[in-house]
Amino acid sequence: MVREKLVCPYCGNDEEFFEVAENAYVVVHFLQNEDGTFVPMEENMEITGVVKFYCGRCQADLSHLRDRL
């Protein structure tokens, strides 16, 4: 199934988008190596707020189009 590409109605961008989540909790579990550096092993996220979707070029709020993801 081929999906129609999402296009920003304000600037025509069809490649770069981003989301912003309000009230997000991120927990990352690390393993420490012998040399003292850390490697992330597992990441858990809980979002308790609104998630907004934006155009990566003109920063227009495209949250109304988010259901198409």
Backbone hydrogen bonds, N-H to C=O, Kabsch-Sander energy under -0.5 kcal/mol:
donor,donor_aa,acceptor,acceptor_aa,energy
8,C,13,N,-2.9
12,G,8,C,-1.9
17,F,15,E,-0.5
18,F,54,Y,-2.1
20,V,52,K,-2.4
22,E,50,V,-2.6
25,Y,46,E,-2.9
26,V,24,A,-0.5
27,V,44,N,-2.9
29,H,42,E,-2.9
31,L,39,V,-2.2
33,N,37,T,-3.3
36,G,33,N,-1.8
39,V,31,L,-2.3
41,M,29,H,-3.5
42,E,29,H,-1.4
44,N,27,V,-2.7
46,E,25,Y,-2.4
48,T,23,N,-2.4
48,T,46,E,-0.6
49,G,22,E,-1.2
52,K,20,V,-2.8
52,K,50,V,-0.5
54,Y,18,F,-3.3
55,C,60,A,-2.1
56,G,16,E,-3.2
59,Q,55,C,-1.1
62,L,53,F,-3.0
62,L,60,A,-0.7
65,L,62,L,-2.6
66,R,63,S,-1.4
68,R,65,L,-1.9
69,L,66,R,-2.0
